[in-house]
């Protein structure tokens, strides 16, 4: 299966919701779907089979296999024709999903997981993947407007250019509009310079995607609150992993992290090619 969409599952409702989104993304791309469960228990050297006096279908391995089977059934229900593979992989989620991202076109993860560490998922798995995955990462969160546009932040950086290309392709596949926002700090002398940045960033994309209805705008505001507010009316927000103002060596900027944590719709983080390494 060549460069499928990858979904990480842990048995939670959030991860099953991620499977729903991954099915749609796979269908839009004409790709297959690979569903992975990171099976950490063998590393803990604990018994994996059923308890001595317990049911034959008990045990941690059976539970993990059940997570995958439930996810496969969910995907099949949504699209019976979709090619679906499941993988039970020994390891912890951060490393496993980053490794498999090198063989994927997109990684889809939920915003919450199971167990006492579930609330930390956004601060661990999603953020880690956004910084280290070898392909774009889609974090399923918020309540997207299904009729809304794809929203993209434009900053004129190399990372921003790749995010813009991804956003145009996603808007075309979804048959929806694209809102491209370039946000200038309120204290800056911004108008001519910032409008030029936006125009240069969009150059060529209009011709490549003539059927995408594009709304572009320079907004005088603080970046994070402006994007968060705009995400209320979007079906998807696309950001670069590290923007024009990021510090060298930072794989994930503060704006991208804020969107992962607080956006009102799903967020895709696009990293610049060659920036960081999968599994780092």
matplotlib code that plots the C-alpha trace (Angstrom):
import matplotlib.pyplot as plt

x = [0.0, 1.8, 1.8, -1.5, -3.2, -2.2, -4.5, -3.4, -5.9, -6.1, -9.7, -11.0, -13.9, -11.5, -9.4, -12.4, -13.4, -9.9, -10.6, -13.7, -11.6, -8.8, -11.3, -12.5, -8.9, -7.9, -10.9, -10.1, -6.5, -7.2, -5.1, -5.5, -5.8, -3.4, -4.6, -1.9, -2.1, 1.1, 1.3, 3.4, 2.8, 5.4, 8.0, 6.7, 7.3, 3.8, 1.6, -0.2, -2.5, -5.6, -5.5, -5.3, -8.9, -10.1, -12.0, -10.2, -10.7, -9.2, -5.7, -3.9, -3.1, -6.7, -7.8, -5.3, -6.4, -10.0, -9.1, -7.8, -10.8, -13.3, -11.4, -11.3, -15.1, -15.7, -13.7, -15.4, -18.8, -17.9, -16.3, -16.6, -14.3, -11.4, -8.2, -7.6, -4.6, -4.1, -0.9, -0.3, 3.2, 5.2, 6.3, 5.1, 2.8, 5.2, 7.9, 5.6, 3.6, 6.6, 8.3, 5.2, 4.7, 7.7, 5.6, 2.4, 0.9, -0.9, -1.1, -4.5, -4.8, -7.5, -7.3, -7.8, -6.9, -7.6, -6.6, -5.1, -2.7, -5.5, -5.7, -2.0, -2.4, -2.6, 0.6, 2.5, 1.5, -0.1, 2.6, 5.4, 4.1, 3.5, 7.2, 8.7, 6.5, 7.8, 4.4, 1.6, -0.3, -4.0, -5.3, -9.0, -10.5, -13.2, -16.5, -15.7, -18.2, -18.8, -19.7, -16.8, -13.6, -10.1, -8.2, -4.5, -2.0, 0.4, 3.6, 5.9, 8.3, 9.3, 7.2, 4.3, 4.7, 4.4, 1.4, -0.2, 0.3, -1.3, -4.2, -4.9, -4.9, -7.1, -9.6, -9.7, -10.2, -13.0, -14.6, -14.7, -13.2, -9.8, -9.3, -5.7, -4.9, -1.7, -1.6, 0.5, 1.3, -0.8, 2.3, 4.0, 4.0, 2.4, 0.1, 2.3, 5.0, 2.5, 0.2, 3.2, 4.2, 0.7, 0.6, 4.0, 3.0, -0.1, 1.6, 1.2, -1.3, -4.3, -3.3, -2.6, -6.0, -8.3, -11.5, -10.7, -12.6, -9.9, -10.4, -7.1, -6.7, -4.1, -5.3, -3.9, -4.0, -2.2, -1.6, -3.0, -6.3, -7.0, -6.5, -8.5, -11.4, -11.2, -11.1, -14.7, -16.1, -13.6, -13.7, -10.0, -7.0, -3.6, -0.5, 3.3, 5.2, 7.5, 6.8, 8.8, 9.4, 10.4, 13.7, 16.3, 16.2, 12.5, 10.6, 7.2, 6.4, 4.2, 1.4, 1.2, 1.2, -1.6, -3.7, -3.3, -4.4, -7.3, -8.5, -12.3, -11.8, -9.3, -5.7, -3.1, 0.5, 2.8, 6.5, 9.2, 10.8, 14.1, 13.2, 13.9, 13.7, 10.9, 11.2, 13.6]
y = [0.0, 3.1, 6.1, 5.5, 7.8, 6.7, 6.7, 6.0, 4.4, 3.5, 2.3, 5.7, 7.5, 10.3, 7.8, 6.3, 9.8, 10.1, 7.0, 8.7, 11.6, 9.4, 7.5, 10.7, 11.9, 8.6, 8.7, 12.3, 11.3, 8.0, 6.3, 3.3, 3.5, 2.1, 1.9, 1.4, 0.7, 1.2, -1.8, -0.6, -3.4, -5.9, -3.2, -3.3, -7.1, -7.7, -10.8, -10.2, -13.3, -14.0, -14.4, -18.0, -18.1, -15.4, -15.7, -17.0, -13.8, -11.7, -10.2, -7.1, -8.5, -9.5, -6.0, -4.4, -6.6, -5.6, -1.9, -2.5, -4.7, -2.0, 0.6, -1.6, -2.2, 1.6, 2.3, -0.5, 0.8, 4.2, 3.0, -0.7, -0.3, 1.4, -0.7, -0.9, -2.5, -2.8, -3.0, -4.0, -2.5, -2.9, 0.5, 3.7, 5.9, 8.8, 6.7, 4.3, 6.9, 9.1, 6.0, 5.0, 8.6, 8.1, 5.6, 7.8, 10.7, 12.1, 11.1, 11.5, 11.5, 12.3, 15.1, 12.9, 9.3, 6.6, 6.3, 8.7, 10.0, 10.7, 14.4, 14.7, 13.5, 16.9, 17.9, 14.7, 12.6, 15.4, 18.0, 15.5, 14.3, 17.8, 18.5, 15.2, 13.4, 12.9, 14.0, 16.4, 15.7, 16.2, 16.7, 16.0, 18.6, 21.2, 21.4, 22.2, 24.0, 21.4, 24.2, 26.4, 27.0, 25.7, 28.3, 28.8, 31.1, 32.8, 34.3, 34.3, 31.6, 28.4, 26.4, 28.7, 28.1, 24.3, 24.8, 27.0, 24.4, 21.7, 24.0, 24.7, 20.9, 20.2, 22.9, 21.5, 18.0, 19.0, 21.3, 24.2, 27.7, 28.8, 31.6, 32.8, 35.1, 37.1, 38.6, 41.7, 42.8, 45.9, 48.0, 47.3, 49.7, 47.0, 47.8, 48.0, 45.5, 42.9, 43.0, 42.4, 39.4, 37.9, 38.6, 37.0, 33.9, 33.4, 33.9, 30.8, 29.0, 30.8, 29.5, 26.0, 25.7, 27.9, 26.2, 27.1, 30.1, 32.2, 34.9, 36.5, 39.2, 41.0, 41.4, 43.8, 41.8, 39.4, 36.1, 33.6, 35.2, 36.1, 32.6, 31.1, 33.4, 32.6, 28.9, 29.1, 29.3, 26.9, 23.2, 22.8, 25.0, 24.5, 26.0, 25.6, 23.9, 26.9, 30.3, 33.3, 34.5, 31.1, 30.5, 28.4, 24.9, 25.0, 22.3, 23.6, 27.3, 28.8, 29.6, 26.1, 24.8, 27.2, 26.1, 22.4, 23.2, 25.6, 25.8, 25.4, 23.0, 20.2, 21.4, 20.2, 21.0, 21.0, 20.7, 22.0, 19.2, 18.2, 19.9, 17.5, 13.7, 11.2, 9.4, 12.1]
z = [0.0, -1.3, 1.1, 2.8, 5.3, 8.8, 11.8, 15.3, 17.6, 21.3, 21.7, 22.7, 21.1, 20.0, 18.1, 16.4, 15.4, 14.0, 11.9, 10.5, 9.4, 8.1, 5.9, 4.3, 3.8, 2.2, -0.1, -1.1, -1.9, -3.6, -1.0, 1.3, 5.1, 7.6, 11.2, 13.9, 17.6, 19.6, 22.0, 24.8, 27.3, 26.0, 26.9, 30.5, 30.7, 32.0, 31.1, 27.8, 27.7, 29.6, 33.4, 34.6, 35.8, 33.5, 30.2, 27.2, 25.3, 28.1, 28.3, 27.0, 23.6, 22.9, 24.0, 21.7, 18.8, 19.6, 19.3, 15.8, 14.8, 16.0, 14.0, 10.9, 11.2, 11.6, 8.4, 6.5, 7.5, 6.2, 2.9, 2.1, -1.0, 0.9, 1.3, 5.0, 6.8, 10.5, 12.4, 16.1, 16.7, 19.9, 21.2, 22.7, 20.5, 20.0, 18.4, 16.6, 14.8, 13.9, 12.4, 10.3, 9.2, 6.8, 4.9, 4.9, 3.1, 6.2, 9.9, 11.6, 15.4, 17.9, 20.5, 23.5, 24.4, 27.0, 30.6, 33.1, 30.4, 28.0, 28.8, 28.0, 24.5, 22.9, 24.8, 23.9, 20.9, 18.7, 19.5, 19.1, 15.8, 14.5, 15.3, 14.1, 11.6, 8.1, 6.6, 7.5, 10.7, 11.1, 14.7, 15.0, 17.4, 17.7, 15.8, 12.2, 10.0, 7.2, 4.8, 5.8, 3.9, 4.4, 6.4, 6.0, 7.7, 5.3, 6.5, 3.5, 5.0, 3.3, 5.8, 5.0, 1.3, 1.8, 4.1, 1.5, -1.2, 1.1, 1.8, -1.9, -2.6, 0.3, -0.7, -4.2, -3.0, -0.6, -3.3, -0.9, -0.7, 0.7, 3.1, 3.2, 6.1, 6.5, 9.9, 10.6, 14.2, 15.1, 15.9, 12.5, 9.6, 7.6, 4.7, 1.6, 2.8, 4.2, 1.2, -1.0, 1.2, 0.7, -3.0, -3.5, -1.4, -3.5, -6.9, -9.0, -6.8, -8.3, -11.7, -10.4, -8.7, -10.8, -9.4, -5.8, -4.6, -2.9, -0.3, 0.8, 3.4, 5.4, 9.0, 11.5, 14.7, 17.0, 15.2, 17.7, 18.6, 15.0, 13.7, 16.6, 15.8, 12.1, 12.8, 14.2, 10.6, 9.0, 8.3, 8.5, 9.6, 8.0, 9.6, 9.1, 11.8, 12.3, 10.8, 9.7, 13.3, 14.7, 16.4, 14.7, 16.0, 17.0, 15.2, 16.3, 16.8, 19.5, 17.0, 15.7, 19.3, 20.2, 17.3, 18.2, 21.7, 21.1, 17.5, 16.9, 13.9, 13.0, 12.4, 9.9, 10.7, 7.7, 8.2, 5.8, 3.9, 5.6, 8.8, 11.7, 11.3, 11.9, 15.2, 16.6]

ax = plt.figure().add_subplot(projection="3d")
ax.plot(x, y, z, "-o")
ax.set_aspect("equal")
plt.show()
